[in-house]
Amino acid sequence: MEKRGSSDAADIEMTDRSTPANGAYSGANDAWSEGSDLSSLPESPLGGSDDEFQDNPPPAPSRPRISLKLSRPAPPPPEETFDDEEDFEADDPDSDDAYSESEERSRRRGGKPSLKSSQSSRRLPPVVNRHRWGVPHETVTIPMGEKVIDKILAYKQATLNEPEKFLVKYKNMSYLHVEWVTRQRFDEEHLGKHRIKRFFDKNEWQNQWSEDEPFNPTFVLVDRVIDEGELHDAHTGQLSVYFLVKWCGMPYDSATWERAEKIEEIDPDKVDEFRNRRLLPDYKTERQRVRPPKSVFLHLTESPKFKNDNQLRDYQLEGLNWLLYCWFNRQSCIMADEMGLGKTVQSVSFLRQVYHKHRIYGPFLIVAPLSTVPHWEREFLNWTDLNAIVYHGSATSRNLIVDTEFYYKDENGMPIPDAYKFDVIITTYEMVTAGAAQLKPIFWRVGIFDEAHRLKNKASKVLETLKGYTIEHRLLLTGTPLQNSMHELFSLLNFLQPDRFPSEELFIPSLGR
């Protein structure tokens, strides 16, 4: 058992749970970076012979068992106090008398707390919808990379001094490890010659990213570090630490294991963010609150200070006040500003106020067309410090997102109940249906639906699926004029406030004239 980390952040206890690797893996010390000359790429970045690597590929690093100790806890968001605070504490369905210590230990999956601090022995109070915290998912194993050619990226014609070469990417390895190889390298691969023929027949060599770049340069930029593991080095007998890295512009199921020291060299800030995200802050163990009473609402006369010193324009501040007013009054609403006026920014600032000012710590759901998802992710990054996750991709990607991004883990690797690691999920209308098994069990404090006119068809499968979600407050965004029939308008209103608009037969005669 080995301990690593510093007292300034977290003491991490890691236990290797895998059989030591039989194959040799010396790692990639030289990697291509943006702006590098492709012709200078190393011939063999991983070291060792190809035969040795292919005969004995190393296993994926073991998932460590991690216990977190908050020696310098993350500060909670600024608190707001009210004279009538007792009036709107979350209802407690389980009294303290009925909520025994044995039940708490059972709920914590063995009773081993994740926080080895003075707060770790404190029994957590029940939260809103405590029984619905978990979602189903399958365990995903990301294998270690192999020096088996995955795809050909570019072609270099022969010269007087050098033979023809191919730029290749290897299986389960990132674009950091692409290298130039000769035609003889394909003789070692199954169907290697056929792959070259197909490459030329389909003119794939003309489909590179640009004239000077054979692939998207963002593929070598770290998006997020999502996991950590250890692997025995067959040569030294020592443990090597690896990070599971999601790369920019690529889905989660394309994440790769990389040596920790290499990622710390490439982007130390992403490593720090990963380590900070694993720390369970005290405020996320507090009782979830219900919305404060409408009497607490205060009209904002000037823009709050947001991340990077961003501030709202006057008309955007008016929109924020309106959104907060509707939220305080338990009134779901439609914002139908014209396109380009900052509906996304107003929505993001609204969630930030709900989170920091009123201590409603999510989770929040954003549903948007795929083309606008990067914009939503960018605005959360630029305006807030909320942990916003993009939930999208194949079933493997979605399972990996749940496994690595949804929950804090205790020292046994078990999810800690009632504390989601993410604050915001950004997803698409297609994923609302495809990922319903994982998204529907969550009690969403706010749901925001961009391009909401997609919900006007009452026969829509997406609409019927969303009606099964538990969403406390709903906000519809549209830049399109509501040139809808009364039937389409009822569909939107019924989704917003089903208690007020339960019947189309009653709605049309009374308001549809």
Beta strands, then each sheet from edge to edge (+ up, - down):
strand 1: 2-4
strand 2: 12-14
strand 3: 149-156
strand 4: 165-170
strand 5: 179-182
strand 6: 222-232
strand 7: 239-247
strand 8: 256-259
strand 9: 333-335
strand 10: 364-367
strand 11: 388-390
strand 12: 407-409
strand 13: 415-420
strand 14: 424-427
strand 15: 443-444
strand 16: 446-449
strand 17: 470-471
strand 18: 474-477
sheet 1: 1+ 2-
sheet 2: 3+ 4- 5+
sheet 3: 6+ 7- 8+
sheet 4: 9+ 18+ 16+ 10+ 14+ 11+
sheet 5: 12+ 13-
sheet 6: 15+ 17+
end
